[in-house]
Amino acid sequence: MIIHYHIYEKNIKRDKDNVFAMVSKCTQDALQKMKVIDNDGWKNVENFTHDFFVDKNNPRVIVWLEVIEDE
């Protein structure tokens, strides 16, 4: 599985790496707790993408999961 993140910040004050670290940790923990994914280890999550945008009126995070079929 690949987890894709679109992160919309209200401004550019926070460092991207700090924002992504918190977003990814909280999101993956929530996905496990809700039983959407079994685990967020290397065997379950192959990779991530993360893109940053600014939207001062509507900061948000959009996450989607790309399932990789076994070959």
C-alpha positions in Angstrom: 0.0 0.0 0.0 1.1 3.6 -0.7 -0.3 6.3 1.5 -0.8 9.7 -0.3 -1.0 12.9 1.7 -2.1 16.4 0.4 -1.4 18.8 3.2 -3.0 22.3 3.1 -1.4 24.7 5.6 -2.9 28.1 6.4 0.6 29.7 5.8 4.2 28.7 5.3 5.4 29.2 8.9 5.8 25.6 10.0 8.6 23.4 8.6 7.2 20.8 6.1 9.1 17.9 7.8 7.6 18.7 11.2 4.1 18.9 9.7 4.5 15.7 7.8 5.9 13.8 10.8 2.9 14.7 12.9 0.3 14.1 10.1 1.7 10.7 9.1 2.1 9.4 12.7 -1.4 10.4 13.7 -3.0 9.2 10.5 -1.3 5.8 10.5 -2.1 5.3 14.1 -5.8 6.2 13.4 -5.9 3.8 10.4 -4.6 1.0 12.6 -7.0 1.8 15.4 -10.0 1.8 13.0 -8.7 -1.5 11.5 -8.3 0.0 8.0 -4.8 -1.3 8.0 -3.3 -4.1 10.1 0.0 -2.5 10.7 2.1 0.5 9.4 5.3 -1.4 9.2 7.4 -2.0 6.1 5.4 -5.1 5.1 2.2 -3.2 5.0 3.1 0.3 3.9 5.4 0.3 0.9 5.8 4.1 0.6 4.3 7.5 1.0 3.8 10.6 -1.1 3.3 14.0 0.4 2.5 17.3 -1.3 2.1 20.7 0.4 -0.2 23.6 -0.4 -1.4 26.8 1.2 -5.0 27.5 1.8 -5.4 30.1 4.5 -9.2 29.7 4.5 -9.4 26.0 4.7 -6.3 24.2 6.1 -6.8 20.4 5.9 -5.2 17.1 5.2 -6.5 14.8 2.4 -5.3 11.2 2.6 -5.9 8.3 0.3 -4.7 4.8 0.1 -3.3 3.1 -3.0 -3.5 -0.7 -2.7 -0.7 -2.6 -4.4 -1.8 -6.0 -5.6 0.5 -8.9 -5.0 2.3 -9.9 -8.2 
